[in-house]
């Protein structure tokens, strides 16, 4: 997926990234979750305002105005994998869930297993998630509850 490959520092850089990626695109606050700090941009004249809104909301909600820009997937599905990793490199996955039913970028329904996906595809998604977690060396800190 085309994206900014890092934080976008200002509107001028946002314009250059947007030209490279193409429209439609998404400006996302880096540290926000739950649909916060996400702004859709369908054409160039919308970029400045949506970039500003995403930065401001990210700063207000998380204390950081860092944003990324990504290509907008219009008819995609929102699939998630629950993963647990420990300090010893053990990684477990707990199924794939479909969180595509949303309102204002907030999940309304989470369904597992995802409808229309066979077990082979589900297994491949879980395996890919485990490889990503291993490569990122992600693990849950047993005392603080903070991901490392």
Beta strands, then each sheet from edge to edge (+ up, - down):
strand 1: 25-29
strand 2: 38-41
strand 3: 67-71
strand 4: 79-85
strand 5: 91-98
strand 6: 102-103
strand 7: 106-107
sheet 1: 2+ 1- 3+
sheet 2: 4+ 5-
sheet 3: 6+ 7-
end
